């Protein structure tokens, strides 16, 4: 609005300057002293007007740069907040991992997330360093609200980092249990195969009591050894 008002005033200044140039030599000569005084006043007015327009253009440029900085800052803050929320949802799904394959994939996701969190921590620190630049022309209350938003993001970052660490421990325990389960299953399968092999190759029973006792003892030994 102020620039529009200045543009309108510029038309008036141009009109006055153009009117002076169109004065005849006879008019100038008849009122020489008066015209000289008027020319000096007009020159001073043009000089002040030029300074005003220069100051206005400089201020507009500064405001445009400040607006660009604010826009980029707010975009980065919103992007970081959205990323943290998205990773929190992703982490909730990884908590449900139960199968051996799903647990392994979830652990990989956690490790990748830990690396990404380190990068986001640096981005957050960069944002904090830009605060003095974007608030240098703002009211005193603004820096507090800006840093408060960054503090909230910092708290969200710490909370997510803690959740990732805790989930990694939980998933590691699950993975160890799966390892124990698989080892037990393999041992049971080996024992079954061994028992099956022994039964297939055991000596047929004889009609004598002594042979039956020998056969029974052989099977008992095999059972206890498993």
C-alpha positions as CSV (number, residue, x, y, z in Angstrom):
1,X,0.0,0.0,0.0
2,X,2.8,2.4,0.9
3,X,4.5,1.7,-2.4
4,X,1.3,2.3,-4.3
5,X,0.9,5.6,-2.6
6,X,4.5,6.5,-3.5
7,X,3.9,5.6,-7.1
8,X,0.9,8.0,-7.2
9,X,3.1,10.7,-5.7
10,X,5.7,10.0,-8.4
11,X,3.2,11.1,-11.0
12,X,2.8,14.4,-9.3
13,X,6.6,14.9,-9.0
14,X,7.1,14.1,-12.7
15,X,4.3,16.6,-13.6
16,X,6.0,19.4,-11.6
17,X,9.4,18.7,-13.1
18,X,7.9,18.5,-16.6
19,X,6.0,21.8,-16.1
20,X,9.3,23.5,-15.1
21,X,11.0,22.3,-18.3
22,X,8.1,23.6,-20.4
23,X,8.4,27.2,-19.1
24,X,9.3,29.7,-21.8
25,X,12.5,31.8,-21.6
26,X,10.4,34.9,-21.3
27,X,8.6,33.6,-18.2
28,X,11.9,32.6,-16.7
29,X,13.5,36.0,-17.4
30,X,10.6,38.0,-16.0
31,X,10.6,36.3,-12.6
32,X,14.3,35.4,-12.5
33,X,14.8,35.6,-8.8
34,X,11.5,33.9,-7.9
35,X,12.2,31.2,-10.4
36,X,15.7,30.6,-9.0
37,X,14.3,30.2,-5.5
38,X,11.7,27.8,-6.9
39,X,14.3,25.8,-8.8
40,X,16.4,25.4,-5.6
41,X,13.3,24.2,-3.7
42,X,12.4,21.9,-6.5
43,X,15.9,20.5,-6.6
44,X,15.9,19.9,-2.8
45,X,12.5,18.2,-3.1
46,X,13.7,15.9,-5.9
47,X,16.7,15.0,-3.9
48,X,14.5,14.1,-0.8
49,X,12.1,12.2,-3.1
50,X,15.0,10.2,-4.6
51,X,16.3,9.3,-1.2
52,X,12.8,8.3,-0.1
53,X,12.3,6.0,-3.1
54,X,15.8,4.5,-2.6
55,X,15.0,3.8,1.0
56,X,11.7,2.3,0.1
57,X,13.2,0.0,-2.5
58,X,15.9,-1.1,-0.1
59,X,13.3,-1.8,2.6
60,X,11.2,-3.8,0.1
61,X,14.2,-5.8,-0.9
62,X,15.1,-6.5,2.8
63,X,11.5,-7.6,3.5
64,X,11.4,-9.9,0.4
65,X,14.6,-11.5,1.6
66,X,13.2,-11.8,5.2
67,X,10.0,-13.4,3.8
68,X,12.0,-15.9,1.8
69,X,14.0,-16.8,4.9
70,X,10.9,-17.2,7.0
71,X,9.2,-19.3,4.2
72,X,12.2,-21.6,4.0
73,X,12.5,-21.8,7.8
74,X,8.8,-22.7,8.3
75,X,9.0,-25.2,5.4
76,X,12.0,-26.9,7.1
77,X,10.3,-27.0,10.5
78,X,7.1,-28.4,9.0
79,X,9.1,-31.0,7.1
80,X,11.1,-32.1,10.1
81,X,7.9,-32.4,12.3
82,X,6.2,-34.4,9.6
83,X,9.2,-36.7,9.3
84,X,9.3,-37.4,13.0
85,X,5.6,-38.2,13.1
86,X,6.0,-40.6,10.1
87,X,8.9,-42.4,11.7
88,X,7.0,-42.8,14.9
89,X,4.2,-44.5,13.0
90,X,6.7,-46.7,11.3
91,X,8.2,-47.6,14.6
92,X,4.8,-48.7,15.9
93,X,4.5,-51.2,13.1
94,X,8.0,-52.6,13.8
95,X,7.0,-53.2,17.4
96,X,4.5,-55.8,16.1
97,X,7.3,-57.9,14.5
98,X,7.1,-61.5,15.8
99,X,8.5,-63.9,13.1
100,X,12.2,-64.4,12.7
101,X,12.2,-62.7,9.3
102,X,10.1,-59.8,10.4
103,X,12.3,-59.2,13.5
104,X,15.4,-59.1,11.3
105,X,13.8,-56.6,9.0
106,X,12.6,-54.5,11.9
107,X,16.1,-54.4,13.4
108,X,17.5,-53.3,10.0
109,X,14.8,-50.5,10.0
110,X,15.8,-49.4,13.5
111,X,19.5,-49.2,12.5
112,X,18.6,-47.1,9.4
113,X,16.4,-44.9,11.5
114,X,19.3,-44.3,14.0
115,X,21.5,-43.1,11.2
116,X,18.7,-40.9,9.9
117,X,18.2,-39.4,13.3
118,X,21.8,-38.3,13.4
119,X,21.3,-36.4,10.2
120,X,18.0,-34.8,11.4
121,X,19.8,-33.8,14.6
122,X,22.2,-31.7,12.5
123,X,19.3,-30.3,10.6
124,X,17.7,-29.3,13.8
125,X,20.8,-27.6,15.0
126,X,21.1,-25.7,11.7
127,X,17.5,-24.5,12.1
128,X,18.4,-23.3,15.6
129,X,21.3,-21.3,14.3
130,X,19.1,-19.6,11.7
131,X,16.7,-18.2,14.3
132,X,18.6,-14.9,14.9
133,X,18.6,-14.2,11.2
134,X,14.9,-14.7,10.7
135,X,13.8,-12.8,13.8
136,X,16.2,-9.8,13.6
137,X,13.4,-7.5,12.3
138,X,10.6,-9.0,14.4
139,X,8.9,-8.1,17.6
140,X,10.6,-9.2,20.9
141,X,8.0,-11.9,21.6
142,X,8.7,-13.7,18.3
143,X,12.1,-15.3,19.2
144,X,10.6,-17.0,22.2
145,X,7.8,-18.6,20.2
146,X,10.3,-19.7,17.5
147,X,12.7,-21.3,19.9
148,X,9.7,-22.9,21.7
149,X,8.8,-24.7,18.5
150,X,12.3,-25.9,18.1
151,X,12.4,-27.1,21.7
152,X,9.3,-29.1,21.0
153,X,11.0,-30.7,17.9
154,X,14.0,-31.4,20.0
155,X,11.9,-33.2,22.6
156,X,10.2,-35.2,19.9
157,X,13.6,-36.1,18.5
158,X,14.9,-37.3,21.9
159,X,11.7,-39.3,22.5
160,X,12.0,-41.1,19.1
161,X,15.7,-41.8,19.6
162,X,14.9,-43.4,23.0
163,X,12.0,-45.4,21.5
164,X,14.3,-46.7,18.8
165,X,16.9,-47.8,21.4
166,X,14.4,-49.6,23.5
167,X,12.8,-51.3,20.5
168,X,16.2,-52.5,19.4
169,X,16.8,-54.2,22.8
170,X,13.3,-55.8,22.6
171,X,13.8,-57.1,19.1
172,X,17.3,-58.4,19.9
173,X,15.8,-60.4,22.8
174,X,13.1,-61.8,20.5
175,X,15.8,-62.7,18.0
176,X,17.7,-64.5,20.6
177,X,14.6,-66.5,21.7
178,X,14.1,-67.4,18.1
179,X,17.7,-68.6,17.9
180,X,17.2,-70.7,21.0
181,X,13.9,-72.1,19.6
182,X,15.6,-73.0,16.2
183,X,18.5,-74.7,18.0
184,X,16.1,-76.7,20.1
185,X,14.1,-77.7,17.0
186,X,17.3,-78.8,15.2
187,X,18.4,-80.8,18.2
188,X,15.0,-82.5,18.5
189,X,15.1,-83.4,14.8
190,X,18.6,-84.9,15.1
191,X,17.4,-87.0,18.0
192,X,14.3,-88.2,16.1
193,X,16.5,-89.1,13.1
194,X,18.9,-91.0,15.4
195,X,16.1,-92.9,17.1
196,X,14.5,-93.7,13.8
197,X,17.9,-95.0,12.5
198,X,18.4,-97.1,15.6
199,X,15.0,-98.6,15.4
200,X,15.4,-99.5,11.7
201,X,18.7,-101.2,12.4
202,X,18.1,-102.8,15.8
203,X,18.5,-106.6,16.0
204,X,15.3,-108.6,15.9
205,X,14.0,-110.0,19.2
206,X,14.8,-113.6,19.9
207,X,12.6,-115.9,21.8
208,X,14.9,-116.1,24.8
209,X,14.6,-113.9,27.8
210,X,18.2,-113.0,27.7
211,X,18.0,-111.6,24.2
212,X,15.0,-109.5,25.1
213,X,16.9,-108.0,28.1
214,X,19.8,-107.1,25.9
215,X,17.5,-105.5,23.3
216,X,15.7,-103.5,26.1
217,X,19.0,-102.2,27.6
218,X,20.1,-101.1,24.1
219,X,17.0,-99.1,23.6
220,X,17.2,-97.6,27.1
221,X,20.8,-96.5,26.5
222,X,19.8,-94.9,23.2
223,X,16.9,-93.0,24.9
224,X,19.0,-91.6,27.8
225,X,21.8,-90.6,25.4
226,X,19.4,-88.2,23.6
